[in-house]
Amino acid sequence: MTDSSSDAMTGKGRGLLRGSGPLGGRAAFGFIFATALMNSISFGLIIPVLPNLIKAFTGGDTAEAAEWNVVFAVTWGAMQFICGPLLGLLSDRIGRRPVLLVSIFGLALDFIIIALAPNLMWLLIGRILNGMTAASFSTANAYVADVTPPEGRAKAFGWMGSAFSFGFLIGPAVGGALGDIDLRLPFYVAAALSLANGLYGLFVLPESLPPERRTKRFDLARANPLGSLRLLRSQRDLLGLATIGLLFQLAHTVLPAIFVLYTGYRYGWSPSVMGLAMMATGVAGVIVQAFLVGPVVARIGERGALMLGAAAGALGFAWYGFAPTGLLYLAGVPIFALMNFLMPGLQGLMTRRVAPDQQGQLQGANQSLQGIASMVGPALFGLTFAWSIRHTDVIYAPGLAIYLASALLVAAFILGTRVARTPLPDSAPGGPQVQSQT
């Protein structure tokens, strides 16, 4: 390990970001932030129109469209599960930049296939490619770990989270407006944006992982989803932290799975009100990720941020599940927004526990766990919500699925008290000592 990378691993790097290649770390982070922002906007564009495109292929049959939507969601999650570790380890071997470029250009191709799809089978092929190329998010996070010293990573991951949140905030609004013109138009626009993003990366984005810090060989045994779990078991507390991430990702799928049905059933919200509520939640999340994560982590540390996020998320979900009126539901938005401290703190702690040539593998393993959550969550919360509104004679609890999400974050908080410990500055990645913070 070089002196500069050693300083980064031991937390002695100066400033928020360290240099990377011919460009400074701040410039490199700016490039990857712009890449993540454009990527997330392209994804956000298709959110409000894909279900209606599926419905158009089923002849307007809502029930059949809902069944196909589940198939697409599970397929997308399965591709994340399989491809996340593969692309993550590949980026450790050949560098972040080529993996990002292949993923982004592949995403542009995927959007074109969906836009031109003549039937559901072609649409499914497009979603398979979409799930494979969406694994670029894990490579982007590994890029951040490359150019950021350990003490600045939580803040940097907070900014990356704000890029994703901002993209999903404005993307659906634009995509909905374009979809009113033509259901396929948002996919063409998303393809054009992805293509522009790929060209930006091709001509502007620098490589973040120099050859001397790359893994020496590509090992398929570590690239498959099960093999990637070996890394999570290899470091003290790393598997526990990954489990917290899985619990968070699983809980996080509840609102995408049932929000529209839940708020329509319980509060009688119209689509426009739902959109405003989603925008309010998104704005609050961006504020926390972009402006509060840095100073809060500087004061209470990554462990404190993780614990605060888990507690706030548990309370926020419980509030949403209990709220008897729409106004009370909205009053819980500021509390729920504090959940956005969890992932920056968690990512900061996890990246401290692996070497530079394992950052891609780590993020790939995390992406694989997210794929599991994407497969399990919609069915778990959707079926729970369906049961709760069908059995009101037994118990009136339309928020039962959201209570379940709250319980998952309570479990994450309890686990965090045991495993969310910060490695000592002079500890080695292979077996970090930790500061006792219990």
N, C-alpha and C positions, 0 to 999 in steps of 0.2 A: 504494500500500500504506500502511495506517495505521501510526502509530508503534508501537502495541501488536503488530500482526502482524509488523512489521519486527523488533521485539525477539525475537519468537518464532522467526522464521526465522534470526536471527543467533545464537541460542543465549544471549541475554541475559535471557530470562525468569527470574523468581525462583521457587524452589520446584519441586516436582514438576509441578504443574498450574497453568495460568493461568486467569484468570476467563473466563467465557463468558456474555455476555448478563447477565440479572439475577441469575444464580446463579454462585457461585464454580466454578472448574475442578474442585475436588475433588468438589463435589456433582454436577456434570455427569458426571464420570467414574463416580461411584457409580451414577448412573442407567443409563448405558450398560453398565456391568458387570452390573447386575441383569438388563438386557434380554438380554445375551449369555448369561448363565447360564440363564435360563428357556428361551431358544431352543435351547441345546445339550441341555438335559434333554429337551425335546420330541423332538429328533432321536434322542437315545439310547434313548428308550422303544421305538422301532420296530425297532431293530437286531436284537434276537434273534427277532423274530416275522415280519418281512417274508419271509424265505426260506421259512418254513413256510406262510405264507399263499399264496405262489406255488405251493408244492408241493400245497396243497389244491386249487388250481385245475387242476392237471395230473393229478388223480386219484391222487396219491401217487407219480408217476413222478419219481424223484430226478434222473435224467439230464436229462429235459426241464425240470425245475425249475432245474437248474444252467444250462442254455442260456438260459432266460428271465432268470435272474439276471444273466447277462452282458449281455443286451440292456438290462435296466433300468439296470445300472451305466454302460454306455456312453452311454445316453440321458441319464442324470442328468449325466454329465460334459459332454456336448455342450451341455446347457442352461446349465451354468456357463460354458462357453467363450463362448457367444453373449451371455448376459445380464449377465455380470459387468461388462464394459466399459460396456454400455448404462446400467445402474443407477448405476455409479460416476460417469459423466459427468453423468447426470441429477441426482445429488446435489450435484455441483459447481454446477449451474445453479439448482436450486430449493431446495437445502438438504438436510441429512441426514434430518431428522425425517420429512418426508412420504414419502420413499423407504423408510425403515425401517418406517413404519406400513403402507404398501401391501404390503410384503414379508411382514410378520408376519401381517397379516390374511389375506393370500393363502395363507400357510402353513397357517393354521387351516382354510381352505376345502379345501386339498389333503388334509389328514389326514381330513377328513370324507368326501371323495370316495373315498379309499382304504378307509375303514371301511365304506362302503356299496357298494363295487364288486361288481357281480354276476359279472364275468368278468375275464379277463386284460387285455382291451383297456381297460376302465375303470381297471384298476390301473395300466396304462402311462400313461394320461392323468394320473393322480394323480402319478406319478413325474416326468412332464414338468413339471407345476406345481411339484413339490417342488424340482427342479433350478433352476427360474427364481427361486423365492422364497428359496432358500438363498444366493443372491448377496447377501442382506442382511448376511452376515458381512463382506463387503468394505466396505459402507457403515459398519458399526460400527467397523471399523479406521480409516476416514477420520475418523469422529467423534473417535476417540482422538487422532489427529494434530491435529485442530482445537483441542482443549482442553489439549494437553500441549506444553510447550516442548521443543525438540529434545533437550536433555540428559536429559530425563525420559522420553522415549518408549520406550526399550528396556525400562525397568522397567514402564511402563504396558502395553506389548504383552505382557510376561511375565504380568501379572495377567490380561489378556484371554485368553491361552493357558490359564491355570489355570481360568478360567471354562468354556472349551470342554472342557478335560480333565475337570473335575469333573462337568460335565453328562453326558459320555460314560461317566464312571465309575459314577454312580448310576443313570443312565437305563436301561441294559441290565438291571441287576439288578431294578429295579421293573418294567420292561417284560416281562421273562421271567416274573416272578411273575403279572402280569396276564394274560399270554398263556396260562398254564396254566389260567386260568379260561375265557377266550374269546380266540381269536386276534385278534379285531377290537377288543377292549377297549382295548389300548394306544393304538390310533389315536384312539379317542374321547377318552381322557385327554390325549393329545398335542394334539388339537384344542382341548380346553378350556384347557390350559395356554397354548397359543399365543394363544387369544382373550383370556385374562387378561393376557398379555404385551402384546397390542395395546392393550387398554384402559388398562393402566399407561402405555404410551407416549403414548396419546392425551391423558391427563389430567395426566401428571407429567413426561414426558421433555421437556427444553428443547431448542431448536434450538442447534446448535453453530457454524453457519457464518452470520455476519451478512451482510446483502445486499451490503455494500461489498467483501466478500472472495470473492464468487461470480463464476464465469465469466460473461461478458457474453452469450453465446449458446450454444445447444445445437447442436453440429456433428455430424451423422450420420457424416461421414467419420472422425471420431475415436471415435465410439461403437461402431463395429463391431469385432470382434476383431482384424482385421488393422490397422485404423486405430489401435487403441490401442497397437500396437507402436511407432508413431512416437514416442510419448512416451518409451518405453523407450530409443529410439535417440537421443533429443534431448539427453541430458545425459551428461557424461563418466562413464564407468564404470557408468551406470545399467543398461544392457543386460547387462553382465557380472554385476551383482548380481541382476538378474531371472533370469539363467541359473542362478545358484546356487540361487535359490528353486525353479526348475523341477526341477533335479536333486534337491533335497531332497524336494519333493512327490512326485516319481516314486519315489524310494527309499522314501518313507514308506508307499506303497501295498502294499509287499510283505507285511507281516504281516496286514493285513486280507484280502489275497488268498489267503494260504496257511497262516496260523497254525494253524487248526483241523486241516487235513489234515496239515500238517508235524509238529506235536507229537503227533498221534494215531499217525501212521505211525512216527515215530522213537522216541518215548518211551512210547507206549501210554497217553497221558493220557486220562482220562475227561472228560466235559464239565464236571464240577464242578471238577476240577483246572485245566482250561483257564480257567475263570472266575476262580479264585483267582489264577492267574498274570497274567491280564489286569488284575485289580484291583491286584495288587502293582505292575505296570508303571505303571498309572494314578496310584496314590498317589505313587510316586517322581517321576513327571512333574509332578504338582501341587506337590510340595514344591519342586522346582527352579524352576518358573515363578513361584510366589507368593512364595517367601522367599529364593531365592538369586540370581535375575537382577539385582535392584536393587543389592545390595552388590558383586556380582562385576563388573557393568558399570561401577560407580563406580570400581573398582580397575583393571580391564584395558581398559575402553572397549568400544564396540560392535564394533569390529573384532576385538578379543580374544575377545569372546563368540561371534561368528560362527565364528572359527577353532577355538575350543574345542569348540563344538557339532558342527562338521563332523568334527573328529578323533575326538571321543567317539562320534559316530554311526557312523563307519566302523569303529572298533574294536568297538563294541557289536554291530553287525550281523555282523562277522567272528566274534565270540565265539559268537553264536547259531548261525551256520552250522556252526561247528566242534564245539560242545559235544556230546560223545557220550552224555551222560546228562541227565536232566531237572534234577537238582540243579545240575549245572554250568551249564545254561542259565539257571536262576534266579539263579545267582551273577553273571551278567552284567547283571542289571537295573540296579544302581546306575551302572554305566558307561554303559549305554544311555540312562539318564535324563538324563545331561548333554547329550545331543543337543538338549534343549529350550532351550539357550542360543542355538541357531543363529537361529531365526526372530525373536526379539526384537532381537538385534543387527542382523540383516539389515533388518528393518523400520525400525529407527532410522536406519540409514545411508541407506536409500532415501528416506524421507520428508524427509530434510534436503536432498535434491537437487531437490525440486519446490516450486513456490509454493503458497500456501494454496488457491487456486482450482483446483489440479490434484491435490489429495490424493485425491479421489474417483476421478478418472480413473486415478491410479496404482494404487489398491486394486482397481479394476475390471480393470485389465490383469493384476494379480497373480492375481485370481480366474479370469480366462480361462486363464492358464497352469496353474492348479490343475485346471481342467476338462480340459486336455490330459492332465495326469498321471492324472486319474481315468479317462480313456478308454484310455490306453495301458498303464498300470501293471498292472491285473488280468490282461490278456491276456499281457503280457510275462512276468510272474512266474509266472502260473498255468501257461503252456505250458512254461516253463523247469523248474518243479518236476515237471510230468508227465514231461518227457523224462528228468530225472535219476533218477527212481525206476523208469522203464521200462528204463533202460540201465545197470543196476548191474553188468552183466557187462563193460561198457566201463570205467566208473569209478564207484566208490561215493562219491557226493557228493550226498546228499539235501538238503544246505544250499546247493546251487549257486545257487538263486534269491536267497538271502539274501546270498551272496558278491557277487552282481551288484549288490545294493543297496549293499553296502559300497563297491564300486568306484565307484559313482556319487558317493558322498560323498567319496571320495578325490579325484575330479575336482573336486568343489565346493571342497575345501580348497585344491587347487593353484590354481584360478581365484581364490579369495579372496586369495591372496598378491599377486595382481596388481591386483585391482579394489576390494578392501575397504579403502578409505581414507576417513578422516573429512574432510569439507569444513572449510576454515578458517572461523572465526566470522564474518568480514566478507565472505565470498564470496556472490555473487548466485545465486539459484536457476537462472538461465538458463545459467550456465557456471561451476560451482563450482571453485574451486581446492581442492586437497586437501593434507592433511598427509602427508608421506612417512612411511610406517610399514613399509617393506619391510626 
